[in-house]
Amino acid sequence: MKHVFGPISSKRLGQSLGVDLLPSKSCTWNCIYCQLGRTKQFVSERSEFYPKEEIVEEILQAVEAQKGIDWITFVGSGETTLYKGIGWIVRELKRSTAIPVAVITNGSLLHLPEVREELLETDAVLPSLNAGSEALFDRIDRPAPGFTFQQHIEGLRRFRQEYSGKLWVEVMLIAGLNDTDEALADLADVLADIRPDTVHLVLPTRPAAEGSVSMPDGDRIRRAVFILSKAAPVVHPAKGEMELGSTENLLETVTRIAVRHPLQERELEAALGKLFPGGQPRVQEEMASMFSTGRFEKVCQGGELYWVIKS
C-alpha cells in the first residue's frame, strides 16, 4: 500500500490506522523538532497530490483486512491539510465505515475557510501550538514566508467556533525554549482564548531536525501540566505499543512506518516478539534480515536506537 500504514497503538487513539496523503516532505513549516528532518523546500499551495479515489480504496482495503482499528488517522509526510480534497475523502469514509476519523495537522492552514470546512465532518482534529509568542513561534516552528503567529492563532480560534468535534491541541515541549514559566504562561493565555477540549503534551523523543532539541526534565514537564491546566485539561500520553499485524510482508510494513517517522529499535523488537512468541532468536534473525537490505540506518537519540530510512 502506498498511502496507508500501521495500525500503530497510542493512548489517545488506540489502534490507529495511519494515512499519508503527501509526497515527502511537503510542509508549510520547518520545525526544529520535526522527525522527518528539515523542510528543504516549503509547500504552501494546496493540491490533490494523489487521486483521492485511490486513497479511499486503500483505506477501505486496510479496514477490511485489519480488525480492531479504533481510528483512521490522517498524518504523514508534512502538513496534512495541504491535500486538497481531504474533506471528500472523509465524507467517503463516513459513508463506508463507522470508524472515527482524526486529522493531525500543524494548523497553519486553518485561517483558510475552505480548510476549516473540509475538516468539519472529522471526529477529532489535533493541531499544533508550540508557542504563546511570535518570537518563540518563529524560533520553534520556522514557518514559510507569509505565515504569521497571529494568523495561526486566528485560524485555531475560528476553527474552534465552527467545529463541534474533539479539538485536541498538541504542544511539543522542548527543553530551554517553551518549557519556562514565562513561555508556558503565554501559551496558557492563548489556549484559554482558543478553548480546546484538551491539550496534549508531546515530547521530542525521536531524532529531530536540529541536534539542539532535547526533552525537558520531569520537573519541567510537571510544571507545564500545572500551568497549562489553567486553560484546559492536559494529557501527557504514554506511548502505545506498535502492532505489525501479521508475519506477511514484514519488510514492507516496517518500511512504510519508518518512511513516516523514525522507528525505535526496542519498539520494533517488542512488536516482532508478539508475532514470534518465545522466539527471541527468530526475532533477532528477522531484524538482521530486514536491516541487511540496506534500506535502513540507525541513529541514536536520548540513548535509544532508531531505524530511519537511508537518504
Number of C-alpha atoms within 10 A of each C-alpha: 12 11 19 26 26 21 27 20 19 15 14 16 19 16 23 26 24 23 24 21 28 22 13 15 19 22 27 26 25 23 23 20 25 20 19 23 16 17 22 10 13 16 17 18 12 15 13 13 13 15 10 17 11 11 19 20 13 16 21 16 13 18 17 11 10 14 11 12 20 17 23 24 24 23 21 26 19 26 26 24 28 24 20 20 18 20 20 16 16 24 15 16 19 15 8 11 12 10 15 19 23 25 22 20 22 24 24 27 24 24 19 13 12 12 22 21 14 18 24 18 18 20 19 22 24 21 22 22 23 25 27 21 15 11 10 16 20 18 14 20 21 17 20 18 10 9 16 15 21 13 16 19 21 15 21 27 19 16 24 19 10 11 18 13 16 16 22 23 28 22 20 20 25 24 18 14 17 25 22 16 13 12 18 23 19 16 22 21 15 18 25 14 14 22 18 20 16 19 26 22 19 18 18 19 16 22 26 20 17 14 10 11 20 21 18 20 11 9 9 18 18 12 15 24 20 14 19 21 17 14 22 21 15 22 17 15 13 10 10 15 16 22 19 21 19 13 11 9 11 16 16 13 18 17 20 18 21 21 19 21 21 22 23 22 17 12 16 19 16 17 17 25 17 16 15 16 11 10 13 14 11 14 21 14 12 17 17 11 12 17 15 11 9 10 15 19 14 17 17 12 16 11 7 14 19 22 22 24 18 11 6
